[in-house]
Amino acid sequence: MRDLVISENSTAEDLLPLAIAINELVRLPVTIRSKNHPGVRVEKGKAVDEAYTGPVLEGVLASGETSRTVPQSGTYEGVPVAVSPILVDGRAVAAIGIVDLVGTIDIPEVFGDYAEVIEQVSKGR
């Protein structure tokens, strides 16, 4: 039986099951790579690139901090993305990202007239 191990040396093949699972949950494109190897890009439940990297993934690996931004280059140029590091002992060993639909929505505009929705969501925190 194969184990799922995430390390700075994980390959696209190693990270693919995690990327597919997250993609199935959120129904959004998912990218993931380790520090030392290109990773994978998953859309609609399938790997569409098994040698993937991108400027935001690389930036998050270098900084070790989450980024919500709109890339100026790469596959998702002009599209809001959210990318977080996977930290082990305080070091970024991998980075995982999704297309950030929340970044495209004006939350107050959408839910401003629905105070009860805001109240209900706030109670869940």
N, C-alpha and C positions, 0 to 999 in steps of 0.2 A: 504494500500500500504506500502511496506517495504522500509525503507530508507537505503542508503549505508553510514555507519558511520565507520570511521577509528579512532581507539583509542588504547591505550595500552591494552585494554581488548577485542579487536575484536577477534572473533573466526574464525576458518577456514571457517565456513559457511558464516560469515559476509564478508570475504575477497574474496571468490570464484568468484563473478561476476566481480570484478576488474581484477583478475588473468586471467580469461577466455578472457576478452576483450583485454588485452594486448597480450596474447598468439595469439589471432586471428589476431591482427595487425602485430606483428613481426614474427609470425610463428616459434618461438623459445620457448623452455621450460621456464616457469615462476614459481618462488617460491615467497611466501609472508607469513610472520608471524607477529603477534603483539608481543609486549614486554612480555606480560604475558600469552600468549597461543600459542601452536603450530599452524602452518598455513596449507597451501595447496601447492601442487605441481601440475601444469597443463602442460600437453603435448597433442598436437594434439586436442585441444579444450575440453579436459576432465580432470577432477580431477583424478590423479593417486595415490595421497596420501593426506588424509585429516587430518593428524596429523604430518605434516612435520616441520622439523627444519634442520638446517645445520650449520656447523662451521662458514661459512662466514656470513650468516644471523645473527647469534649470535654475531659475532665480530663487525658487523656494528651497531647492537643495542647497544652494549657496548660503541663503540667509537663515534657514531653519524656521521661518515664520510663514504663517498663512497669508495668502495674497488673494484679494478680490480685485480683478482688474480687467481691462479690455486690451488684449494683446495687439501690438502694432505690426506683428509679423507672424508667420506660421499658419498652420492649418486653421486655427480659430481666430485669425486676424479680424478685428472689429466685433467680435462676439464676447460678451461678458463671461468670464470664467472664475471659478473659485478653486484654489489649489492649496492643499495643506501638506506639511511634511509628515512623514512617519518617523517618529523619534525613538531611538533606542539609546538608553544611557545618555540622553541629552543631545545626541547627534542625529542629524537628518540622514537616514539610510535610504529613504525613498520618498517620492512625492506622488500624491494622487490628486486628480482634478476632475471637475465636472463643468459642463456648460452651466452657467449661473442664471437660470431663468428669473430668480428673484431680483437680480441686478437689472433686469429689463422692465420690471413692474414698478410703477409708482404706488406703493402700498397704501399711503393715505388716500390717494385718488380712488383706488379700487375698493377699499374697505371703509372709507371715511363715513359713509352713511350707515354702516353696520356696526354700531358700537357694541352690540352683543357678541359679535364675532371676535372683535378685539378683546373683549373681556374674557371670553371663553378660552381663547388662545393664551392669554396672559396667565390664567389659572393653572395651565399645564406646566408652567416653569418652576 
